[in-house]
Amino acid sequence: MSISTNQDNNHSYSTDYFPLICVLVYHGFTVNHINRNASSRASFEFEQSPELEKLTIRFWNEQLLVEPKRFFAVT
């Protein structure tokens, strides 16, 4: 399994890690663009912000709780 995240100079954040994508959408972040590559993986692009960065750090540190029914509706 490959997990890829990228922060570039035009203030965007992209990831192909589906659980993280679901959590970002759950918390109200909008997918700005979906990049598809030759390996059939898709990378989802979000607007970079301090709130997104904090949430992403909390995700990787396993510090988040979600309401199950609402989370299921996102996925």
DSSP file with accessible surface (Angstrom, degrees, kcal/mol):
  #  RESIDUE AA STRUCTURE BP1 BP2  ACC     N-H-->O    O-->H-N    N-H-->O    O-->H-N    TCO  KAPPA ALPHA  PHI   PSI    X-CA   Y-CA   Z-CA
    1    1 A M              0   0  181      0, 0.0     2,-0.5     0, 0.0     0, 0.0   0.000 360.0 360.0 360.0 135.5    0.0    0.0    0.0
    2    2 A S        -     0   0   65     14,-0.1     2,-0.5     2,-0.0    14,-0.0  -0.916 360.0-166.8-111.3 131.2    1.3    3.4   -0.9
    3    3 A I        -     0   0   76     -2,-0.5     2,-0.4    14,-0.1    12,-0.0  -0.980  12.7-178.5-116.4 125.0    0.3    6.5    1.0
    4    4 A S        +     0   0   55     -2,-0.5    12,-1.9     2,-0.0    13,-0.5  -0.984   9.8 170.7-129.4 131.7    1.2    9.8   -0.6
    5    5 A T  E     -A   15   0A  68     -2,-0.4     2,-0.3    10,-0.2    10,-0.2  -0.973   8.5-173.9-132.5 151.8    0.7   13.4    0.6
    6    6 A N  E     -A   14   0A  83      8,-2.6     8,-2.8    -2,-0.3     2,-0.5  -0.986  16.0-167.1-149.2 134.9    2.0   16.5   -0.9
    7    7 A Q  E     -A   13   0A 107     -2,-0.3     6,-0.2     6,-0.2     2,-0.2  -0.992  24.1-172.3-117.6 121.2    2.1   20.2    0.0
    8    8 A D    >   -     0   0   57      4,-1.7     3,-1.1    -2,-0.5     4,-0.4  -0.580  37.9 -98.3-112.9 178.5    3.1   22.4   -2.9
    9    9 A N  T 3  S+     0   0  162      1,-0.3    -1,-0.0    -2,-0.2    -2,-0.0   0.627 111.6  69.2 -71.7 -14.8    3.9   26.1   -3.4
   10   10 A N  T 3  S-     0   0  105      2,-0.1    -1,-0.3     1,-0.0    38,-0.1   0.142 117.6-102.1 -93.7  24.7    0.4   27.0   -4.7
   11   11 A H  S <  S+     0   0  140     -3,-1.1    37,-2.8     1,-0.2     2,-0.3   0.841  79.1 130.0  66.2  38.2   -1.1   26.4   -1.2
   12   12 A S  E     - B   0  47A   5     -4,-0.4    -4,-1.7    35,-0.3     2,-0.4  -0.876  43.1-154.3-120.6 157.4   -2.7   23.1   -2.0
   13   13 A Y  E     -AB   7  46A   7     33,-3.1    33,-3.5    -2,-0.3     2,-0.4  -0.996  15.4-174.5-127.5 128.9   -2.5   19.8   -0.1
   14   14 A S  E     +AB   6  45A  10     -8,-2.8    -8,-2.6    -2,-0.4     2,-0.3  -0.961   7.3 168.4-129.2 147.9   -3.1   16.5   -1.8
   15   15 A T  E     -AB   5  44A   0     29,-1.9    29,-3.1    -2,-0.4   -10,-0.2  -0.990  29.2-159.2-150.5 152.2   -3.3   12.9   -0.6
   16   16 A D        +     0   0   18    -12,-1.9     2,-0.9    -2,-0.3    26,-0.2   0.245  62.0 113.7-112.5  11.0   -4.3    9.5   -1.9
   17   17 A Y    >>  -     0   0   51    -13,-0.5     4,-2.1     1,-0.2     3,-0.6  -0.728  55.5-157.2 -88.5 103.8   -4.9    8.0    1.5
   18   18 A F  H 3> S+     0   0  118     -2,-0.9     4,-2.7     1,-0.2     5,-0.2   0.845  86.5  54.5 -57.1 -42.9   -8.7    7.4    1.5
   19   19 A P  H 3> S+     0   0   56      0, 0.0     4,-2.0     0, 0.0    -1,-0.2   0.929 111.5  46.7 -58.5 -39.1   -9.3    7.4    5.3
   20   20 A L  H <> S+     0   0    0     -3,-0.6     4,-2.6     2,-0.2    -2,-0.2   0.915 110.1  53.1 -67.1 -41.6   -7.6   10.8    5.5
   21   21 A I  H  X S+     0   0    6     -4,-2.1     4,-2.4     1,-0.2     5,-0.2   0.940 109.4  49.2 -57.6 -46.4   -9.7   12.1    2.6
   22   22 A C  H  X S+     0   0    6     -4,-2.7     4,-2.7     1,-0.2    -1,-0.2   0.907 110.7  49.9 -61.2 -42.1  -12.9   10.9    4.3
   23   23 A V  H  X S+     0   0   11     -4,-2.0     4,-1.9    -5,-0.2    -1,-0.2   0.919 110.0  50.4 -64.9 -41.8  -11.9   12.6    7.6
   24   24 A L  H  <>S+     0   0    0     -4,-2.6     5,-2.5     2,-0.2    -2,-0.2   0.936 113.6  44.6 -63.0 -43.4  -11.1   15.9    5.8
   25   25 A V  H ><5S+     0   0   56     -4,-2.4     3,-2.1     1,-0.2    -2,-0.2   0.921 109.5  56.7 -66.0 -41.5  -14.5   15.9    4.0
   26   26 A Y  H 3<5S+     0   0   14     -4,-2.7    -1,-0.2     1,-0.3    -2,-0.2   0.875 106.4  51.0 -54.5 -38.4  -16.2   14.9    7.2
   27   27 A H  T 3<5S-     0   0   75     -4,-1.9    -1,-0.3    -5,-0.2    -2,-0.2   0.286 128.2 -96.5 -89.9  12.2  -14.7   18.0    8.8
   28   28 A G  T < 5S+     0   0   58     -3,-2.1     2,-0.3     1,-0.3    -3,-0.2   0.508  73.9 142.7  94.2   6.2  -16.0   20.3    6.1
   29   29 A F      < -     0   0   46     -5,-2.5     2,-0.4    -6,-0.2    -1,-0.3  -0.617  44.4-132.3 -81.3 141.0  -13.0   20.6    3.8
   30   30 A T        -     0   0  101     -2,-0.3     2,-0.6    17,-0.1    17,-0.5  -0.764  10.5-123.9 -98.0 136.2  -13.8   20.7    0.1
   31   31 A V  E     -C   46   0A  45     -2,-0.4    15,-0.2     1,-0.2     3,-0.1  -0.660  26.1-174.5 -74.3 119.9  -12.0   18.6   -2.6
   32   32 A N  E     -     0   0A  83     13,-3.3     2,-0.3    -2,-0.6    14,-0.2   0.789  63.5  -4.9 -86.1 -31.9  -10.7   21.1   -5.1
   33   33 A H  E     -C   45   0A  99     12,-1.2    12,-3.2     2,-0.0     2,-0.5  -0.981  54.8-141.6-161.3 149.1   -9.4   18.6   -7.7
   34   34 A I  E     -C   44   0A  64     -2,-0.3     2,-0.6    10,-0.2    10,-0.2  -0.984  17.5-160.1-118.0 121.8   -8.9   14.9   -8.2
   35   35 A N  E     -C   43   0A  60      8,-3.2     8,-3.1    -2,-0.5     2,-0.4  -0.906   4.4-161.7-101.9 124.2   -5.7   13.9  -10.0
   36   36 A R  E     -C   42   0A 196     -2,-0.6     6,-0.2     6,-0.2     2,-0.2  -0.883   9.4-165.7-105.2 135.7   -5.7   10.4  -11.6
   37   37 A N    >   -     0   0   86      4,-2.1     3,-1.7    -2,-0.4     4,-0.0  -0.599  38.0 -92.4-115.1 179.0   -2.4    8.8  -12.5
   38   38 A A  T 3  S+     0   0  115      1,-0.3    -1,-0.0    -2,-0.2    -2,-0.0   0.751 118.9  63.5 -64.0 -24.1   -1.4    5.9  -14.7
   39   39 A S  T 3  S-     0   0   74      2,-0.1    -1,-0.3     1,-0.1     3,-0.1   0.304 114.8-112.3 -85.9  12.1   -1.5    3.4  -11.7
   40   40 A S  S <  S+     0   0  116     -3,-1.7     2,-0.3     1,-0.3    -2,-0.1   0.574  77.2 130.2  67.6  12.8   -5.3    4.0  -11.4
   41   41 A R        -     0   0   88     -4,-0.0    -4,-2.1     2,-0.0     2,-0.4  -0.728  48.2-144.9 -90.5 147.3   -4.7    5.7   -8.0
   42   42 A A  E     - C   0  36A  22     -2,-0.3     2,-0.5    -6,-0.2    -6,-0.2  -0.907   3.5-152.9-114.1 140.4   -6.4    9.1   -7.5
   43   43 A S  E     - C   0  35A  21     -8,-3.1    -8,-3.2    -2,-0.4     2,-0.5  -0.950  12.7-145.8-112.1 128.7   -4.9   11.9   -5.5
   44   44 A F  E     -BC  15  34A  42    -29,-3.1   -29,-1.9    -2,-0.5     2,-0.4  -0.828  10.7-149.0-100.0 131.7   -7.4   14.4   -3.9
   45   45 A E  E     +BC  14  33A  41    -12,-3.2   -13,-3.3    -2,-0.5   -12,-1.2  -0.850  16.3 179.0-107.6 132.7   -6.4   18.0   -3.6
   46   46 A F  E     -BC  13  31A   1    -33,-3.5   -33,-3.1    -2,-0.4     2,-0.4  -0.876  38.6 -96.4-123.0 157.7   -7.6   20.4   -0.9
   47   47 A E  E     -B   12   0A 131    -17,-0.5   -35,-0.3    -2,-0.3     5,-0.1  -0.613  45.5-119.4 -74.6 128.5   -6.8   24.0   -0.2
   48   48 A Q        +     0   0   36    -37,-2.8    -1,-0.1    -2,-0.4     3,-0.1  -0.433  46.9 153.6 -69.7 138.0   -4.0   24.3    2.3
   49   49 A S     >  -     0   0   26     -2,-0.1     4,-2.4     1,-0.1     5,-0.2  -0.975  57.1-106.7-156.1 162.1   -4.8   26.1    5.6
   50   50 A P  H  > S+     0   0   80      0, 0.0     4,-2.5     0, 0.0     5,-0.2   0.891 120.8  53.7 -61.1 -35.6   -3.7   26.1    9.2
   51   51 A E  H  > S+     0   0  117      2,-0.2     4,-2.4     1,-0.2     5,-0.2   0.912 108.6  48.3 -65.6 -41.7   -6.9   24.2   10.2
   52   52 A L  H  > S+     0   0    0      2,-0.2     4,-2.6     1,-0.2    -1,-0.2   0.922 111.5  50.6 -64.7 -41.7   -6.3   21.5    7.6
   53   53 A E  H  X S+     0   0   93     -4,-2.4     4,-2.3     1,-0.2    -2,-0.2   0.930 111.2  47.7 -62.2 -45.0   -2.7   21.1    8.8
   54   54 A K  H  X S+     0   0  139     -4,-2.5     4,-2.4     1,-0.2    -1,-0.2   0.918 113.3  48.2 -61.5 -44.2   -3.8   20.8   12.4
   55   55 A L  H  X S+     0   0   13     -4,-2.4     4,-2.5     2,-0.2    -2,-0.2   0.911 110.4  51.5 -64.5 -41.2   -6.5   18.3   11.6
   56   56 A T  H  X S+     0   0   12     -4,-2.6     4,-2.5     2,-0.2     5,-0.2   0.918 109.8  49.5 -63.1 -41.8   -4.0   16.2    9.5
   57   57 A I  H  X S+     0   0   84     -4,-2.3     4,-1.9     1,-0.2    -1,-0.2   0.933 111.0  49.4 -62.2 -44.5   -1.5   16.1   12.3
   58   58 A R  H  <>S+     0   0  109     -4,-2.4     5,-2.8     1,-0.2     6,-0.3   0.888 109.5  53.5 -62.6 -37.4   -4.3   15.0   14.7
   59   59 A F  H ><5S+     0   0   36     -4,-2.5     3,-1.6     1,-0.2    -2,-0.2   0.960 110.9  44.3 -60.2 -52.0   -5.3   12.3   12.2
   60   60 A W  H 3<5S+     0   0  108     -4,-2.5    -1,-0.2     1,-0.3    -2,-0.2   0.787 112.4  53.0 -67.9 -24.5   -1.8   10.9   12.0
   61   61 A N  T 3<5S-     0   0   96     -4,-1.9    -1,-0.3    -5,-0.2    -2,-0.2   0.330 112.5-120.8 -90.0   6.9   -1.4   11.1   15.8
   62   62 A E  T < 5S+     0   0  182     -3,-1.6    -3,-0.2    -5,-0.1    -2,-0.1   0.878  73.0 130.4  57.1  46.1   -4.6    9.1   16.3
   63   63 A Q      < +     0   0  109     -5,-2.8     2,-0.3    -6,-0.1    -4,-0.2   0.192  38.3 102.5-112.3  14.7   -6.2   11.9   18.2
   64   64 A L        -     0   0   36     -6,-0.3     2,-0.4    -5,-0.2    -9,-0.0  -0.773  45.0-168.9-106.2 147.2   -9.6   12.2   16.4
   65   65 A L        -     0   0  163     -2,-0.3     2,-0.3     2,-0.0    -2,-0.0  -0.974  10.7-170.6-125.2 143.0  -13.0   11.0   17.3
   66   66 A V        -     0   0   55     -2,-0.4     3,-0.1     4,-0.0   -43,-0.0  -0.946  32.0-109.3-131.4 156.0  -16.0   11.0   14.9
   67   67 A E     >  -     0   0   84     -2,-0.3     4,-2.6     1,-0.1     5,-0.2  -0.749  34.1-140.5 -81.9 119.4  -19.7   10.4   15.1
   68   68 A P  H  > S+     0   0   96      0, 0.0     4,-2.6     0, 0.0     5,-0.2   0.870  94.1  47.0 -56.8 -45.9  -20.1    7.0   13.4
   69   69 A K  H  > S+     0   0  169      1,-0.2     4,-1.7     2,-0.2     5,-0.1   0.919 115.2  46.2 -65.7 -41.3  -23.4    7.7   11.5
   70   70 A R  H  > S+     0   0  133      2,-0.2     4,-1.1     1,-0.2    -1,-0.2   0.906 113.3  49.9 -66.8 -40.0  -22.2   11.0   10.1
   71   71 A F  H >X S+     0   0   54     -4,-2.6     4,-1.7     1,-0.2     3,-0.6   0.924 108.0  53.5 -63.2 -42.7  -18.8    9.6    9.2
   72   72 A F  H 3< S+     0   0  160     -4,-2.6    -1,-0.2     1,-0.2    -2,-0.2   0.882 103.4  57.3 -61.0 -35.6  -20.5    6.7    7.4
   73   73 A A  H 3< S+     0   0   85     -4,-1.7    -1,-0.2     1,-0.2    -2,-0.2   0.823 106.4  50.4 -66.5 -27.9  -22.6    9.2    5.3
   74   74 A V  H <<        0   0   49     -4,-1.1    -1,-0.2    -3,-0.6    -2,-0.2   0.877 360.0 360.0 -75.8 -38.3  -19.3   10.8    4.1
   75   75 A T     <        0   0   81     -4,-1.7    -2,-0.2   -53,-0.0    -1,-0.2   0.706 360.0 360.0 -83.9 360.0  -17.8    7.5    3.0
